[in-house]
Amino acid sequence: MATTKLGNTKSASRAINYAEKRAEEKSGLNCDIDYAKSSFKQTRALYGKENGIQAHTVIQSFKPGEVTPEQCNQLGLELAEKIAPNHQVAIYTHTDKEHVHNHIVINSIDLETGRKYQSNKQQRDLVKQANDDICREHGLSVPERDTAKLRYTQAEKSLIEKDQYSWKDDLREKIEHAKEHTSDFKSFSEYLKESGIEFKVRG
């Protein structure tokens, strides 16, 4: 069984640094994985899109004991090919938790069109569906979708219905990612910083 969590960052290099230093396996789509940072940067510079969101991230987590690190990385590459075929993607496999998981970093720029990757509700649903399809193809279990409803303001509901960006929804997702993949406050705050979120502790 594999689950996915999506996020984004204004610093592709920081996201790659975080994922790379803990990686047991790594691979790249449309790039040399050993030069992912520089190749991502060159592509953004080529299209003059170095500001704003530089990369999108996917954490792909598998049930403990279901896949090896090598298999996990291959499944991450397959997911990248489905959800971002025209983007440069770096896939890093971690084994520092009970479950083997991938940190997938997608460069924001489409190599063919120069347009930026869109991380909206429709795309998030497509990522989940693609992940489920890959699991079925490899005989892995597929998670039951959580039907619990989050509370949204009327303004947020309107944005979601119009498929527009909601910063609160984005913040919720990033915090949930951090909680799931860290074990102490220091790593939690570091993880959020890699996602472009900084905060101060009062008291």
C-alpha positions as CSV (number, residue, x, y, z in Angstrom):
1,M,0.0,0.0,0.0
2,A,1.4,3.4,-0.9
3,T,0.1,6.9,0.0
4,T,1.1,10.2,-1.4
5,K,1.4,13.7,0.1
6,L,2.0,16.7,-2.1
7,G,3.7,20.0,-1.4
8,N,5.7,22.8,-3.0
9,T,8.7,24.9,-2.3
10,K,10.3,28.2,-3.3
11,S,13.7,26.6,-3.1
12,A,14.3,23.6,-5.2
13,S,17.9,23.3,-4.0
14,R,16.9,23.1,-0.4
15,A,14.3,20.4,-1.1
16,I,16.9,18.4,-3.0
17,N,19.5,18.9,-0.3
18,Y,17.1,17.6,2.4
19,A,16.1,14.6,0.4
20,E,19.5,13.7,-0.9
21,K,21.4,13.6,2.3
22,R,19.2,10.8,3.7
23,A,18.8,8.9,0.5
24,E,19.6,5.2,0.2
25,E,18.6,5.0,-3.4
26,K,18.2,7.8,-6.0
27,S,17.2,8.2,-9.7
28,G,16.2,10.9,-12.1
29,L,13.7,11.6,-14.8
30,N,14.9,13.9,-17.7
31,C,18.0,14.8,-15.7
32,D,21.2,13.3,-14.3
33,I,20.4,12.7,-10.7
34,D,23.9,13.7,-9.6
35,Y,23.4,17.2,-11.1
36,A,19.7,17.7,-10.3
37,K,20.1,21.0,-8.6
38,S,22.1,22.6,-11.4
39,S,20.0,21.2,-14.2
40,F,16.8,22.3,-12.5
41,K,18.2,25.8,-12.0
42,Q,19.4,26.0,-15.7
43,T,15.9,25.1,-16.9
44,R,14.2,27.7,-14.8
45,A,16.7,30.3,-15.9
46,L,16.3,29.4,-19.6
47,Y,12.6,30.2,-19.4
48,G,13.0,33.2,-17.1
49,K,11.0,31.6,-14.3
50,E,13.3,31.6,-11.3
51,N,10.9,33.3,-8.9
52,G,7.9,31.9,-7.0
53,I,7.4,28.2,-6.7
54,Q,10.5,26.4,-7.9
55,A,9.6,22.8,-7.3
56,H,6.7,20.6,-6.3
57,T,7.2,17.6,-3.9
58,V,5.6,14.3,-3.5
59,I,6.2,12.0,-0.6
60,Q,5.3,8.4,-1.6
61,S,5.1,6.1,1.4
62,F,4.8,2.3,1.4
63,K,3.5,-0.1,4.0
64,P,6.3,-1.5,6.2
65,G,7.9,-4.6,4.6
66,E,6.0,-4.3,1.4
67,V,8.8,-3.1,-0.9
68,T,12.6,-3.0,-0.8
69,P,14.4,0.4,-1.1
70,E,15.3,-0.5,-4.7
71,Q,11.7,-1.4,-5.6
72,C,10.5,1.8,-3.8
73,N,12.7,4.0,-5.9
74,Q,11.6,2.3,-9.1
75,L,8.0,2.8,-8.2
76,G,8.8,6.5,-7.5
77,L,10.3,6.8,-11.0
78,E,7.2,5.2,-12.5
79,L,5.0,7.7,-10.6
80,A,7.1,10.6,-11.9
81,E,6.7,9.3,-15.5
82,K,3.0,9.4,-15.1
83,I,2.5,12.7,-13.3
84,A,5.3,14.8,-14.7
85,P,6.6,13.2,-18.0
86,N,7.9,16.5,-19.4
87,H,9.5,17.7,-16.2
88,Q,12.9,17.1,-14.6
89,V,12.3,14.9,-11.5
90,A,14.6,13.7,-8.8
91,I,13.6,10.7,-6.8
92,Y,15.2,9.9,-3.4
93,T,14.4,6.9,-1.3
94,H,14.6,7.1,2.5
95,T,14.6,4.2,5.1
96,D,14.8,6.3,8.2
97,K,11.2,5.6,9.2
98,E,9.3,2.3,9.8
99,H,8.0,2.6,6.2
100,V,10.3,3.0,3.2
101,H,9.3,6.2,1.3
102,N,10.3,8.4,-1.6
103,H,10.9,12.1,-1.7
104,I,10.1,13.1,-5.2
105,V,11.1,16.6,-6.3
106,I,9.6,18.0,-9.5
107,N,11.1,21.0,-11.2
108,S,8.3,23.5,-11.8
109,I,9.1,24.0,-15.6
110,D,7.6,21.9,-18.4
111,L,10.5,21.1,-20.7
112,E,8.3,21.3,-23.8
113,T,6.1,24.3,-23.1
114,G,8.0,26.3,-20.5
115,R,4.8,26.4,-18.4
116,K,4.8,25.8,-14.7
117,Y,3.5,22.6,-13.0
118,Q,0.0,23.1,-11.6
119,S,-0.6,21.7,-8.2
120,N,-4.3,22.1,-7.8
121,K,-7.1,19.8,-6.5
122,Q,-7.5,18.1,-9.8
123,Q,-3.8,17.4,-10.1
124,R,-3.6,16.1,-6.5
125,D,-6.4,13.7,-7.4
126,L,-4.6,12.6,-10.5
127,V,-1.4,11.9,-8.5
128,K,-3.4,9.7,-6.1
129,Q,-5.0,7.8,-8.9
130,A,-1.7,7.3,-10.7
131,N,-0.2,6.0,-7.5
132,D,-3.1,3.6,-7.0
133,D,-2.8,2.3,-10.6
134,I,1.0,1.7,-10.1
135,C,0.3,-0.3,-6.9
136,R,-2.3,-2.4,-8.7
137,E,0.1,-3.1,-11.6
138,H,2.7,-4.4,-9.1
139,G,0.2,-6.4,-7.0
140,L,0.5,-4.0,-4.0
141,S,-2.4,-3.1,-1.8
142,V,-4.3,0.2,-2.4
143,P,-5.3,2.4,0.5
144,E,-8.9,3.2,1.3
145,R,-9.5,6.8,0.7
146,D,-10.1,8.9,3.8
147,T,-13.6,10.3,3.7
148,A,-13.2,12.5,6.7
149,K,-14.0,16.1,5.9
150,L,-11.9,19.1,6.8
151,R,-13.5,22.3,7.9
152,Y,-13.2,25.0,5.3
153,T,-14.4,28.6,5.4
154,Q,-16.9,29.7,2.7
155,A,-14.1,31.6,0.9
156,E,-11.9,28.5,0.9
157,K,-14.8,26.4,-0.5
158,S,-15.3,28.9,-3.2
159,L,-11.6,28.8,-4.2
160,I,-11.5,24.9,-4.2
161,E,-14.7,24.8,-6.3
162,K,-13.0,27.2,-8.8
163,D,-9.8,25.1,-8.6
164,Q,-7.9,28.1,-7.3
165,Y,-5.1,28.3,-4.7
166,S,-6.0,28.3,-1.0
167,W,-3.0,29.2,1.2
168,K,-4.7,27.7,4.3
169,D,-5.2,24.3,2.5
170,D,-1.6,24.4,1.3
171,L,-0.4,25.1,4.9
172,R,-2.5,22.3,6.3
173,E,-1.0,19.8,3.8
174,K,2.6,20.9,4.5
175,I,2.1,20.6,8.3
176,E,0.6,17.2,7.9
177,H,3.5,16.1,5.8
178,A,5.9,17.3,8.4
179,K,4.1,15.6,11.3
180,E,4.0,12.3,9.4
181,H,7.7,12.3,8.4
182,T,9.5,13.7,11.4
183,S,10.0,12.4,15.0
184,D,11.0,15.5,17.0
185,F,10.6,19.3,17.0
186,K,13.9,20.0,15.4
187,S,13.4,17.8,12.4
188,F,9.7,19.1,12.2
189,S,10.8,22.7,12.0
190,E,13.6,21.8,9.6
191,Y,11.1,20.0,7.4
192,L,8.8,23.0,7.3
193,K,11.6,25.3,6.5
194,E,12.5,23.2,3.5
195,S,8.8,23.6,2.4
196,G,9.2,27.4,2.7
197,I,7.5,27.8,6.1
198,E,9.2,29.5,9.0
199,F,7.7,30.2,12.4
200,K,8.7,31.5,15.8
201,V,8.1,29.8,19.2
202,R,6.7,32.1,21.8
203,G,6.6,31.7,25.5
